[in-house]
Amino acid sequence: MSVKERRARERAQRHRLIIAAARELAETEGWEAVTTRRLAERVEYSQPVLYSHFSGKDAIVRAVAIDGFGELTGHLRRARLAAPEPARALRAVCRAYLEFATDRPALYQAMFVMPTDVRCAHADTPPQLRAAFDEFVGCFRADNPRRELVAEVTWSALHGIAVLSGSGRIPPETQDERLDLLVTRLADTAD
């Protein structure tokens, strides 16, 4: 291995370490606790090294969000593939999405609530985000000309449920009822 390759590998490892440390700190103490100083201490690198990877906290949040979309994609894909019938796949993917939001609140916040330049449905949409969206699209028949629109509406409704549930504004004990209503209304568009 050349020196250049080794340095590139070490840089990629530092990059992943910083992202992991930011996620861990956010999950345990909230995003307010994620500062470049705290991250530099946690990963045992100087702040200038941290800034050589990220221009600041916004760039770190962006990287965490993109990392989260990759994780979300895997979670949704497993759910969809476990229930190959379109209506059952839709229910499984919706449930998996809400579980993801509940189980990883700080990550979900970075992905969908905190301001970032990560945009949906644009030419510059990161492939990880598009892949997560495609798991929703995959719940609807390929010959359905409105399947991307219905997937968008589904995702939007789930996001609302996740944010309102996560903030305690709607009761968690009626979560299954909400999910049933949403899936029932959209199931006829799945086939």
Buried (B, 14 or more C-beta within 10 A) or exposed (E): EEEEEEEEEEEEEBBEBBBBBBBEBBBEEEBEEBBBEBBBEBBEBEEEBBEEBBEEBEBBBBBBBBBBBBBBBBBBBEBBEEBEEBBBBBBBBBBBBBEBBBEBBBBBBBBBBBEBEBEBEEEEBBEBBBBBBBBBBBBBEEEBEEBBEBBBBBBEBBBEBBBEBBEEEBEEEEBEEBBEEBBEEBBEBBE
